[in-house]
Amino acid sequence: MIEAEKNKTKKEELELSNSQKLPEHIAIIMDGNGRWAQKHNLARSQGHRRGVERVREIVEEAAKIGIKVLTLYAFSTENWKRPKQEIDLLMRLLKIFLAKEINRLKKNNIRFECIGRLDKLPESVLKIIYRAKEETRDNNGLVLNLALNYGSRTEIIDAVNKIILDKAAGRLNKASIDEADFSKYLYTANLPDPDLLIRTSGEQRISNFLLWQVSYSELVFPKKLWPEFGKKDFLDCIRAYQRRVRRFGGI
C-alpha cells in the first residue's frame, strides 16, 4: 500500500513536470501555525517548529518538479506586533533552519534570496542570511525567496522613494515611467511575477503580500493549516492552477 502511494506520487510529479502549464513562480502565505498548535493543545512554538518542517518538504518538492521560483511569506512588517518571546523564537528558528539547510540547498542546486527591509532584522539573522546567499549564489535551479520583514505597501513606498532619489541625482532622466520601469525598483526586480499564489488555512486574503506582483496571479486557498500542508496538497494546488485559463484581460 505504501509502495503504491509512492508510485502514485512519482507519477503525479512526472505529469506536473512535463506539463506546459507548470507555474514558473509560486508564492505561498504560510498561514495557520498558531491555529494548528491550538487545535492539538500545543504551545504556539510547536506550531512554528512544525511549520519549519513543512518548509523543507515543500522547497524540495518545488525543486524536484521544476518550479523556477518559490517565494515564502516568512515574516511580515506587521509581525513585530507579536509578543517578544514569539518573535525571538521565530528568529531563532530562521537561523537554525538556514544554518542546517545551506548544504542541502547547495546539493539540490537551490539559490537562496530574500526580500524585505532586511536591515531591520537582528544582526545574527542577517549574518546567516548573507552566508546562505553567498554560498548558493552560483546555483541555477530553484530560487528560494524568503519574504522577511516584508510588507507590500512598504515595498511600493520604498520603490517610489528610490525613484525620487534617482530623479534628483540625475540617474533617471525620463519625464514619466511605465509599469516596467516601476517594477525595476521593487524588491523583486530580478524575479518574474508569481503565476500562482497559495494561502493555507482557508483564509481568503493576501495580507499585504506582493500587491503589485500578484495582479494577474491565480489564487488558491486550501483549507489545511500550514503544518498540515504536504507534498500532495502542494501538487493539488498546482493542478488547480493548470485547470484554469489565464486570459490576462483578453478573450
C-alpha positions in Angstrom: 0.0 0.0 0.0 2.8 2.4 0.9 4.7 1.5 -2.2 1.6 2.1 -4.3 1.2 5.6 -2.8 4.9 6.4 -3.5 4.5 5.3 -7.2 1.3 7.4 -7.5 3.1 10.4 -6.1 6.0 9.9 -8.5 3.6 9.6 -11.5 1.8 12.8 -10.4 5.2 14.7 -10.1 6.1 13.4 -13.6 2.8 14.6 -15.1 3.3 18.0 -13.5 7.0 18.4 -14.6 6.0 17.5 -18.2 3.1 20.0 -18.3 3.3 23.1 -20.4 1.4 24.9 -17.7 3.7 24.4 -14.8 3.9 27.7 -12.9 7.2 29.4 -13.1 6.9 31.3 -9.9 4.8 30.2 -6.9 4.2 32.4 -3.8 2.9 31.0 -0.6 1.4 32.7 2.5 2.2 30.0 5.1 -0.8 30.6 7.4 -2.0 28.5 10.4 0.9 27.6 12.6 -0.8 29.0 15.7 -4.2 27.5 15.0 -2.6 24.1 14.3 -0.9 24.3 17.7 -4.2 25.3 19.4 -6.1 22.5 17.6 -3.6 20.0 19.0 -3.4 21.6 22.5 0.2 22.5 22.0 2.2 25.7 22.5 2.3 28.1 19.6 6.1 27.4 19.5 5.3 23.8 18.5 3.2 25.1 15.6 6.1 27.2 14.3 8.5 24.3 14.6 6.2 22.0 12.7 5.8 24.8 10.1 9.5 24.8 9.5 9.4 21.1 8.7 6.8 21.8 6.1 9.0 24.5 4.5 11.8 21.9 4.0 9.3 19.5 2.4 7.7 22.0 0.0 11.0 23.5 -1.1 12.4 20.1 -2.0 9.2 19.2 -3.9 9.2 22.5 -5.8 12.8 22.0 -6.8 12.1 18.4 -7.8 9.2 19.2 -10.2 11.0 22.1 -11.9 9.5 25.3 -10.3 11.8 28.2 -11.0 10.9 30.5 -8.1 9.3 29.8 -4.7 8.6 32.9 -2.6 7.5 32.2 1.0 6.0 34.8 3.3 8.1 34.1 6.4 7.8 37.3 8.5 5.8 40.4 7.8 6.3 44.0 8.8 3.2 43.6 11.0 4.6 40.5 12.8 6.7 42.8 15.0 3.4 43.4 16.9 3.6 39.9 18.3 4.9 39.1 21.8 8.7 39.5 22.0 9.0 35.8 23.1 7.4 34.6 19.9 9.4 37.0 17.7 12.6 35.7 19.3 11.6 32.2 18.7 10.8 32.9 15.0 14.2 34.5 14.5 15.9 31.6 16.3 14.1 29.0 14.1 15.0 31.0 11.0 18.7 30.9 12.0 18.6 27.2 12.8 16.8 26.4 9.5 19.2 28.3 7.3 22.3 27.0 9.1 21.1 23.4 8.7 19.8 23.9 5.1 22.8 25.6 3.4 24.4 22.3 2.4 21.1 20.9 1.3 20.4 24.0 -0.8 23.8 23.6 -2.4 23.3 19.9 -3.0 19.9 20.5 -4.7 21.2 23.4 -6.8 18.8 25.9 -5.0 19.7 29.6 -4.9 18.7 31.5 -1.7 17.3 35.0 -1.9 15.5 37.4 0.5 13.2 40.4 0.0 12.0 42.9 2.6 13.6 45.6 4.8 16.4 43.2 5.9 18.4 45.9 7.7 15.8 45.9 10.5 16.5 42.2 11.3 18.8 41.2 14.1 22.5 41.1 13.2 22.8 37.4 13.9 19.9 36.7 11.4 21.5 38.9 8.8 24.8 37.1 9.1 23.3 33.7 8.3 21.1 35.2 5.5 24.2 36.7 3.8 26.1 33.5 4.2 23.3 31.5 2.6 23.0 33.9 -0.3 26.8 33.9 -0.8 27.2 30.1 -0.7 24.3 29.5 -3.1 24.7 32.4 -5.5 26.1 30.2 -8.3 23.2 27.7 -8.2 20.9 27.8 -11.2 18.0 25.7 -10.1 15.0 26.7 -7.9 15.2 30.2 -6.4 14.1 30.0 -2.8 13.0 33.5 -1.9 12.0 34.4 1.7 10.0 37.5 2.4 11.4 38.7 5.7 10.3 41.9 7.4 8.2 42.3 4.3 5.2 44.4 3.6 4.0 45.2 0.1 2.9 48.8 0.9 6.3 49.4 2.4 7.9 47.9 -0.8 5.9 50.2 -3.0 6.8 53.3 -0.9 10.5 52.3 -0.9 10.3 52.0 -4.7 8.7 55.5 -5.0 11.4 56.9 -2.8 14.2 55.3 -4.9 12.7 56.8 -8.0 12.6 60.3 -6.3 16.3 59.9 -5.3 17.3 58.7 -8.8 15.5 61.7 -10.4 17.1 64.1 -8.1 20.6 62.6 -8.7 20.1 62.6 -12.5 20.2 58.8 -12.7 16.6 58.7 -14.1 16.1 61.1 -16.9 12.6 60.0 -18.1 9.8 62.5 -17.7 7.5 59.7 -16.8 7.8 56.0 -16.1 5.8 52.9 -17.1 5.0 49.7 -15.3 8.2 48.0 -16.5 10.2 50.9 -15.1 8.4 50.8 -11.8 8.9 47.0 -11.4 12.6 47.5 -11.6 12.5 49.4 -8.3 10.7 46.7 -6.4 12.4 44.2 -4.2 11.5 41.5 -6.8 13.1 43.4 -9.7 15.1 40.3 -10.9 12.2 37.8 -10.4 9.2 37.0 -12.6 5.8 37.8 -11.1 4.1 34.9 -9.4 1.8 32.7 -11.6 0.2 31.1 -8.6 -0.4 32.4 -5.0 -1.3 29.8 -2.4 -2.6 30.8 1.1 -3.1 27.9 3.5 -5.7 27.7 6.3 -8.7 28.7 4.2 -8.3 32.4 4.8 -9.0 34.3 1.5 -7.0 37.5 1.7 -3.4 38.4 0.6 -2.4 40.3 3.8 -0.1 43.0 2.3 1.9 40.4 0.3 3.2 41.1 -3.2 0.3 43.5 -4.0 1.9 44.7 -7.3 3.2 41.4 -8.4 0.1 39.2 -7.9 -2.1 41.4 -10.1 -2.6 38.5 -12.6 -1.7 35.6 -10.4 -4.1 32.6 -9.9 -5.1 32.4 -6.3 -5.7 29.1 -4.5 -6.9 28.9 -0.8 -6.5 25.3 0.5 -8.2 24.8 3.9 -5.4 22.9 5.5 -3.3 24.7 8.1 0.4 25.2 7.1 1.8 22.5 9.4 -0.7 20.0 7.7 0.1 21.1 4.2 2.2 18.4 2.5 3.5 17.5 -0.9 0.2 16.1 -2.2 -1.6 19.3 -1.2 1.1 21.3 -3.0 0.7 19.3 -6.1 -3.1 19.6 -5.9 -2.8 23.4 -5.9 -0.6 23.3 -9.0 -3.2 21.0 -10.7 -5.9 23.6 -9.8 -3.7 26.2 -11.4 -3.3 24.1 -14.5 -7.0 23.7 -15.0 -7.5 27.5 -15.2 -7.5 29.6 -18.3 -5.4 32.7 -18.0 -6.5 35.4 -20.4 -4.8 38.5 -18.9 -7.8 40.6 -19.9 -8.0 39.1 -23.4 -10.5 36.6 -24.9 
